[in-house]
Amino acid sequence: MISAIPTVSVCCITYNHSKFIGQALESFLNQNTSFSYEILVYDDASNDGTIDILKEYELKYPQIIRVFYSSENQYSQGVRLLNLRYNLPRARGKYIATCDGDDFWTDPLKLQKQVDFLDSNPEVVMCFHGFDRLENDKSKDSKLYNHLHHSPFTIFEQKEFLQLHVQFLTIMFRQNVKFPMISSEINGDVFVLTHLSEVGKCAYLNFNGAVYRYHQNGVFRKMSRIGQINSSIKTRKIISDQVKPRTRKFLYKRISSFYKSLFKESIRVKNYSLGIKALLGVIYYNLKYVL
């Protein structure tokens, strides 16, 4: 019997994920825990059969799965932060775990490990772990955190954390964190992670527990490499106007590193005028970070 109050609320955003959503839900349901958890899904008006699959699971697991079906696609209208808008207000858990409908978890003890860690480390507001990347049906370690494998966990200061690449499908954070809302078309994951770093410490747990699916229909995948970098820069510029001065400095450092990547990519594709602008961006944001 599922208890009335779950310890974890698993929050999932899905849109036209009919090929993937079943695997995602099964990976949530296969978690081996000493506590109860709920699965909250927000469907952004799918039209490919995803809704039929969700209704099957909702009917089969009514005590665990609750789905919010949007009648109109919000993302195409510029609405972002869908988890904050539609899943978090419904969440009853002490902790929040996230995973989109085209990704999935691989470690059946993922939730247990993260809950145990947060319970034991009250100063930590969020923890995350390693992941594998699936592209063209081939899975490989992302290797983003190889330098951290010497320890079971690493607790970061904000300055260090904001320079990392953290995938949203790996995080768990405390439900009592209050998030401000922002209307701009930004990367909501970056916004959430930046705010969490202002609230408390963030920690890496040394295990791979999920798979990030890199496929042609992914929002980020549809962009060119230059488009991806520009999107990352734009998001952090907008967020920098909403945060504390200390956090703003660390975002400037991250923006500078993205301009450096943009410079390299511009030279690679022989777009020299963009390369000059990118180089100026490196210098400008390095100065804003230092001064």
Beta strands, then each sheet from edge to edge (+ up, - down):
strand 1: 8-14
strand 2: 37-43
strand 3: 65-69
strand 4: 95-98
strand 5: 104-105
strand 6: 124-135
strand 7: 138-141
strand 8: 153-156
strand 9: 172-174
strand 10: 201-213
sheet 1: 3+ 2+ 1+ 4+ 9- 6+ 7-
sheet 2: 3+ 2+ 1+ 4+ 9- 6+ 10+ 5-
sheet 3: 3+ 2+ 1+ 4+ 9- 6+ 10+ 8-
end
